[in-house]
Amino acid sequence: MRRPTLLMLALLSGCGPDAAPEALPLGLNITLSRAVASQVGAYQVAVLKDGTKRNCTELQRTCLSSQVSPDDLLELKDVDGNTGRTLRFASAPGGAAMGLSVDVPVGRDYALVIEALTADTPTRFLGSSCNYLRVVNSGTNATLVAAPIELTAQSCDPVFPR
Protein backbone atom coordinates (compact mmCIF):
# COMPACT_ATOMS: atom_id res chain seq x y z
CA MET A 1 0.00 0.00 0.00
CA ARG A 2 1.37 3.43 -0.88
CA ARG A 3 1.73 5.72 2.14
CA PRO A 4 0.62 9.38 1.91
CA THR A 5 2.95 12.22 2.75
CA LEU A 6 2.01 15.70 3.93
CA LEU A 7 4.82 18.19 3.39
CA MET A 8 5.32 20.86 6.01
CA LEU A 9 7.55 23.88 6.19
CA ALA A 10 8.30 25.33 9.62
CA LEU A 11 10.20 28.60 9.57
CA LEU A 12 11.97 29.68 12.73
CA SER A 13 12.37 33.23 11.53
CA GLY A 14 10.05 34.48 14.22
CA CYS A 15 8.93 31.21 13.40
CA GLY A 16 -9.58 12.33 16.09
CA PRO A 17 -11.77 10.44 17.41
CA ASP A 18 -12.13 8.69 14.05
CA ALA A 19 -8.50 7.56 14.16
CA ALA A 20 -7.69 4.13 12.78
CA PRO A 21 -4.81 2.09 14.24
CA GLU A 22 -2.74 2.32 11.04
CA ALA A 23 -0.05 5.01 11.10
CA LEU A 24 1.01 6.79 7.91
CA PRO A 25 3.93 9.18 7.32
CA LEU A 26 3.66 12.91 7.70
CA GLY A 27 6.65 14.64 6.12
CA LEU A 28 8.11 17.71 7.80
CA ASN A 29 10.62 20.04 6.18
CA ILE A 30 12.13 22.38 8.75
CA THR A 31 14.35 25.38 8.14
CA LEU A 32 15.79 27.87 10.62
CA SER A 33 16.71 31.48 10.61
CA ARG A 34 20.50 31.59 11.00
CA ALA A 35 20.03 34.16 13.78
CA VAL A 36 18.58 31.55 16.15
CA ALA A 37 20.03 28.33 14.74
CA SER A 38 22.73 28.09 17.41
CA GLN A 39 20.11 28.09 20.18
CA VAL A 40 18.00 25.21 18.84
CA GLY A 41 19.17 21.72 19.71
CA ALA A 42 16.06 19.72 18.80
CA TYR A 43 12.46 19.75 17.68
CA GLN A 44 9.73 17.91 19.56
CA VAL A 45 6.73 16.83 17.48
CA ALA A 46 3.32 15.98 18.96
CA VAL A 47 -0.12 15.43 17.44
CA LEU A 48 -3.19 16.16 19.57
CA LYS A 49 -6.64 14.61 19.26
CA ASP A 50 -9.65 16.94 18.92
CA GLY A 51 -7.71 19.64 17.07
CA THR A 52 -10.67 21.97 16.47
CA LYS A 53 -11.28 22.15 20.22
CA ARG A 54 -7.73 23.51 20.68
CA ASN A 55 -6.64 27.13 20.60
CA CYS A 56 -3.31 27.20 18.77
CA THR A 57 -2.44 30.65 20.10
CA GLU A 58 -2.77 29.36 23.66
CA LEU A 59 -0.87 26.14 22.92
CA GLN A 60 2.11 28.18 21.65
CA ARG A 61 2.47 30.28 24.82
CA THR A 62 4.36 27.66 26.81
CA CYS A 63 5.39 23.99 26.85
CA LEU A 64 2.74 21.62 25.59
CA SER A 65 3.57 19.30 28.52
CA SER A 66 2.20 21.87 30.97
CA GLN A 67 -1.07 22.26 29.07
CA VAL A 68 -2.32 18.84 27.98
CA SER A 69 -2.46 15.31 29.28
CA PRO A 70 -0.30 12.64 27.62
CA ASP A 71 -3.61 10.86 26.86
CA ASP A 72 -4.51 13.75 24.49
CA LEU A 73 -1.56 12.87 22.26
CA LEU A 74 -1.51 10.30 19.46
CA GLU A 75 1.14 7.58 19.39
CA LEU A 76 3.71 8.50 16.71
CA LYS A 77 6.54 6.61 15.02
CA ASP A 78 9.65 7.84 13.20
CA VAL A 79 11.51 6.24 10.28
CA ASP A 80 13.94 4.55 12.71
CA GLY A 81 11.06 2.76 14.44
CA ASN A 82 11.11 4.94 17.58
CA THR A 83 7.62 5.40 19.00
CA GLY A 84 6.10 7.73 21.53
CA ARG A 85 3.47 10.35 22.14
CA THR A 86 6.17 12.91 21.34
CA LEU A 87 9.16 12.43 19.06
CA ARG A 88 12.38 14.45 19.21
CA PHE A 89 14.63 15.21 16.28
CA ALA A 90 18.05 16.84 16.56
CA SER A 91 18.28 20.10 14.63
CA ALA A 92 20.49 20.23 11.56
CA PRO A 93 24.02 21.61 12.06
CA GLY A 94 24.25 25.36 11.54
CA GLY A 95 20.50 25.66 11.05
CA ALA A 96 20.50 23.88 7.68
CA ALA A 97 17.14 22.79 6.27
CA MET A 98 16.19 19.27 7.24
CA GLY A 99 13.49 16.74 6.49
CA LEU A 100 11.63 14.52 8.94
CA SER A 101 9.05 11.81 8.57
CA VAL A 102 6.56 10.95 11.31
CA ASP A 103 3.95 8.19 11.11
CA VAL A 104 0.55 9.59 12.17
CA PRO A 105 -2.60 7.47 12.50
CA VAL A 106 -5.22 7.91 9.78
CA GLY A 107 -7.98 10.09 11.17
CA ARG A 108 -9.60 13.50 11.47
CA ASP A 109 -9.38 16.62 13.58
CA TYR A 110 -5.80 16.78 14.80
CA ALA A 111 -3.51 19.59 15.94
CA LEU A 112 0.20 19.24 15.13
CA VAL A 113 2.60 20.99 17.52
CA ILE A 114 6.31 21.41 16.74
CA GLU A 115 8.33 22.70 19.69
CA ALA A 116 11.82 24.17 19.31
CA LEU A 117 14.04 23.12 22.22
CA THR A 118 17.41 24.37 23.40
CA ALA A 119 20.63 22.42 23.16
CA ASP A 120 21.17 23.09 26.90
CA THR A 121 20.96 20.54 29.68
CA PRO A 122 18.32 20.48 30.96
CA THR A 123 16.45 21.17 27.75
CA ARG A 124 14.36 24.34 27.68
CA PHE A 125 11.44 25.44 25.52
CA LEU A 126 12.17 28.15 22.91
CA GLY A 127 8.86 28.33 21.09
CA SER A 128 6.40 26.33 19.02
CA SER A 129 4.25 26.05 15.94
CA CYS A 130 0.66 24.83 16.04
CA ASN A 131 -1.15 23.59 12.94
CA TYR A 132 -4.58 22.09 12.39
CA LEU A 133 -4.72 18.81 10.48
CA ARG A 134 -8.28 18.34 9.33
CA VAL A 135 -7.65 14.84 7.99
CA VAL A 136 -4.85 12.32 7.47
CA ASN A 137 -6.02 10.00 4.69
CA SER A 138 -4.91 6.53 3.71
CA GLY A 139 -4.51 7.88 0.17
CA THR A 140 -2.83 11.00 -1.16
CA ASN A 141 -2.88 14.05 1.13
CA ALA A 142 -2.62 17.71 0.15
CA THR A 143 0.57 19.58 0.97
CA LEU A 144 0.39 21.49 4.25
CA VAL A 145 2.62 24.44 5.13
CA ALA A 146 3.19 24.70 8.88
CA ALA A 147 2.71 27.94 10.79
CA PRO A 148 5.90 29.74 11.81
CA ILE A 149 7.42 28.83 15.16
CA GLU A 150 6.61 31.58 17.63
CA LEU A 151 9.64 32.36 19.79
CA THR A 152 8.36 32.57 23.36
CA ALA A 153 11.18 31.16 25.49
CA GLN A 154 9.86 29.83 28.81
CA SER A 155 11.47 28.11 31.74
CA CYS A 156 8.97 25.21 31.57
CA ASP A 157 10.04 21.57 31.22
CA PRO A 158 9.03 20.30 27.73
CA VAL A 159 9.36 16.62 28.71
CA PHE A 160 6.16 14.55 28.87
CA PRO A 161 6.05 11.81 31.48
CA ARG A 162 6.51 8.35 29.95
C-alpha positions as CSV (number, residue, x, y, z in Angstrom):
1,M,0.0,0.0,0.0
2,R,1.4,3.4,-0.9
3,R,1.7,5.7,2.1
4,P,0.6,9.4,1.9
5,T,3.0,12.2,2.7
6,L,2.0,15.7,3.9
7,L,4.8,18.2,3.4
8,M,5.3,20.9,6.0
9,L,7.6,23.9,6.2
10,A,8.3,25.3,9.6
11,L,10.2,28.6,9.6
12,L,12.0,29.7,12.7
13,S,12.4,33.2,11.5
14,G,10.1,34.5,14.2
15,C,8.9,31.2,13.4
16,G,-9.6,12.3,16.1
17,P,-11.8,10.4,17.4
18,D,-12.1,8.7,14.1
19,A,-8.5,7.6,14.2
20,A,-7.7,4.1,12.8
21,P,-4.8,2.1,14.2
22,E,-2.7,2.3,11.0
23,A,-0.1,5.0,11.1
24,L,1.0,6.8,7.9
25,P,3.9,9.2,7.3
26,L,3.7,12.9,7.7
27,G,6.6,14.6,6.1
28,L,8.1,17.7,7.8
29,N,10.6,20.0,6.2
30,I,12.1,22.4,8.7
31,T,14.4,25.4,8.1
32,L,15.8,27.9,10.6
33,S,16.7,31.5,10.6
34,R,20.5,31.6,11.0
35,A,20.0,34.2,13.8
36,V,18.6,31.5,16.2
37,A,20.0,28.3,14.7
38,S,22.7,28.1,17.4
39,Q,20.1,28.1,20.2
40,V,18.0,25.2,18.8
41,G,19.2,21.7,19.7
42,A,16.1,19.7,18.8
43,Y,12.5,19.7,17.7
44,Q,9.7,17.9,19.6
45,V,6.7,16.8,17.5
46,A,3.3,16.0,19.0
47,V,-0.1,15.4,17.4
48,L,-3.2,16.2,19.6
49,K,-6.6,14.6,19.3
50,D,-9.6,16.9,18.9
51,G,-7.7,19.6,17.1
52,T,-10.7,22.0,16.5
53,K,-11.3,22.2,20.2
54,R,-7.7,23.5,20.7
55,N,-6.6,27.1,20.6
56,C,-3.3,27.2,18.8
57,T,-2.4,30.6,20.1
58,E,-2.8,29.4,23.7
59,L,-0.9,26.1,22.9
60,Q,2.1,28.2,21.7
61,R,2.5,30.3,24.8
62,T,4.4,27.7,26.8
63,C,5.4,24.0,26.9
64,L,2.7,21.6,25.6
65,S,3.6,19.3,28.5
66,S,2.2,21.9,31.0
67,Q,-1.1,22.3,29.1
68,V,-2.3,18.8,28.0
69,S,-2.5,15.3,29.3
70,P,-0.3,12.6,27.6
71,D,-3.6,10.9,26.9
72,D,-4.5,13.7,24.5
73,L,-1.6,12.9,22.3
74,L,-1.5,10.3,19.5
75,E,1.1,7.6,19.4
76,L,3.7,8.5,16.7
77,K,6.5,6.6,15.0
78,D,9.6,7.8,13.2
79,V,11.5,6.2,10.3
80,D,13.9,4.5,12.7
81,G,11.1,2.8,14.4
82,N,11.1,4.9,17.6
83,T,7.6,5.4,19.0
84,G,6.1,7.7,21.5
85,R,3.5,10.4,22.1
86,T,6.2,12.9,21.3
87,L,9.2,12.4,19.1
88,R,12.4,14.5,19.2
89,F,14.6,15.2,16.3
90,A,18.1,16.8,16.6
91,S,18.3,20.1,14.6
92,A,20.5,20.2,11.6
93,P,24.0,21.6,12.1
94,G,24.2,25.4,11.5
95,G,20.5,25.7,11.0
96,A,20.5,23.9,7.7
97,A,17.1,22.8,6.3
98,M,16.2,19.3,7.2
99,G,13.5,16.7,6.5
100,L,11.6,14.5,8.9
101,S,9.0,11.8,8.6
102,V,6.6,10.9,11.3
103,D,3.9,8.2,11.1
104,V,0.6,9.6,12.2
105,P,-2.6,7.5,12.5
106,V,-5.2,7.9,9.8
107,G,-8.0,10.1,11.2
108,R,-9.6,13.5,11.5
109,D,-9.4,16.6,13.6
110,Y,-5.8,16.8,14.8
111,A,-3.5,19.6,15.9
112,L,0.2,19.2,15.1
113,V,2.6,21.0,17.5
114,I,6.3,21.4,16.7
115,E,8.3,22.7,19.7
116,A,11.8,24.2,19.3
117,L,14.0,23.1,22.2
118,T,17.4,24.4,23.4
119,A,20.6,22.4,23.2
120,D,21.2,23.1,26.9
121,T,21.0,20.5,29.7
122,P,18.3,20.5,31.0
123,T,16.5,21.2,27.7
124,R,14.4,24.3,27.7
125,F,11.4,25.4,25.5
126,L,12.2,28.2,22.9
127,G,8.9,28.3,21.1
128,S,6.4,26.3,19.0
129,S,4.3,26.0,15.9
130,C,0.7,24.8,16.0
131,N,-1.1,23.6,12.9
132,Y,-4.6,22.1,12.4
133,L,-4.7,18.8,10.5
134,R,-8.3,18.3,9.3
135,V,-7.7,14.8,8.0
136,V,-4.9,12.3,7.5
137,N,-6.0,10.0,4.7
138,S,-4.9,6.5,3.7
139,G,-4.5,7.9,0.2
140,T,-2.8,11.0,-1.2
141,N,-2.9,14.0,1.1
142,A,-2.6,17.7,0.2
143,T,0.6,19.6,1.0
144,L,0.4,21.5,4.2
145,V,2.6,24.4,5.1
146,A,3.2,24.7,8.9
147,A,2.7,27.9,10.8
148,P,5.9,29.7,11.8
149,I,7.4,28.8,15.2
150,E,6.6,31.6,17.6
151,L,9.6,32.4,19.8
152,T,8.4,32.6,23.4
153,A,11.2,31.2,25.5
154,Q,9.9,29.8,28.8
155,S,11.5,28.1,31.7
156,C,9.0,25.2,31.6
157,D,10.0,21.6,31.2
158,P,9.0,20.3,27.7
159,V,9.4,16.6,28.7
160,F,6.2,14.6,28.9
161,P,6.1,11.8,31.5
162,R,6.5,8.4,29.9
